[in-house]
Amino acid sequence: MSPALAVSGLLYAALQVCHPGGLPDWLNAATPRCATAGATLRLDRQQAAELADLTAAAWWECQQADEDGHPLAVTFGTACQETLAMLETTTG
């Protein structure tokens, strides 16, 4: 297992918006129902890679939405950036 990783409510909201088909069960199960508080996750390598892929795709979507003036694009994009940086630091 990798070290604990805090997933903010903002990141979870960004992932939900950018992946309307659903998120992995392990992520949904670990996050509070309303996702306002976020969660601390312990991820194995596969889950960390999956979270990084989901987050990178959401970040790209936020960058596109920012160009269109979407009001949450910057907020969600920042949450994605911060999570990617934490994943890089904790998983190398």
N, C-alpha and C positions, 0 to 999 in steps of 0.2 A: 504494500500500500504506500501511496505517496503521503506527504504531510497533509494536514487539514487545509481545505481551501474554502474560503467564505464566498458564497454565491449570493449576491445582493438581490433584493426584490426587484431592483431596476433591471438587472441582467435577466432575471427570470421573465420579467414582463417583455423585454426585448426579444428573448428567445421565443416566447409564446406568439408574439405578433409576427415575427419573421418566419416561423415554422408552424403555420396553421394546421399542418397535417398531424401534429403532435410531437411531443418530446419523448425521449426514452423513459421507460418505466422507472428506472433507477433514479432519474433526475426528478420526475414528478413525485415519487414516493419520499424523497428526501427534503422536499421543499414544502413549507407551510402552505396550507390550502389557499389562502388569499395572497401569498407570496410577497406580502409587504415587509416582512422581517428578513426574508432571505433564509439561508441555511448554511451550515458548515458541513462540507462533504469530505469524506475520505474516499479517494478515487484510486482504482487500480490503473495501470498504464492504458488499458483499452478505453476505460471510461474517460480518462484525462484527454486522450486523443479525440474521442468522440465529442467531448465538451469543447475542445479547441476548434474542431471543425464546425460545430454548430455556431459557436461564438464568432468565428471568422466570417462565416456566411452572413450572420446577423449584422456584423459590423459593416460589411460591404453594402448590405441593404440600407443601413442607416446613412452611409455616405451618399447613396443615390437619393434617398429621401430628403437629405439635407439640401441637396441641389434644388429639390422641388419645394422647399420651404416647409416640410413637415415639422410640426411643433415639437415632437418628441425625439426627432432624429439625433440631435446633439446630445441630449441626456442619455438616450439608449446607447449611442455610439461611444460615449465616454465609459459607460459601464462595460461595454464589450472590450474596449482598449485595456481597461484596468484588469479585467479578468484574464485576457491573453497575456499580459505582463506577469500576473501572478502565476499562471500556468507555466510560463517559460521559466520563471524563477524556481518554482517548486518541483518541476519535473525535468528540467534541464533540457 
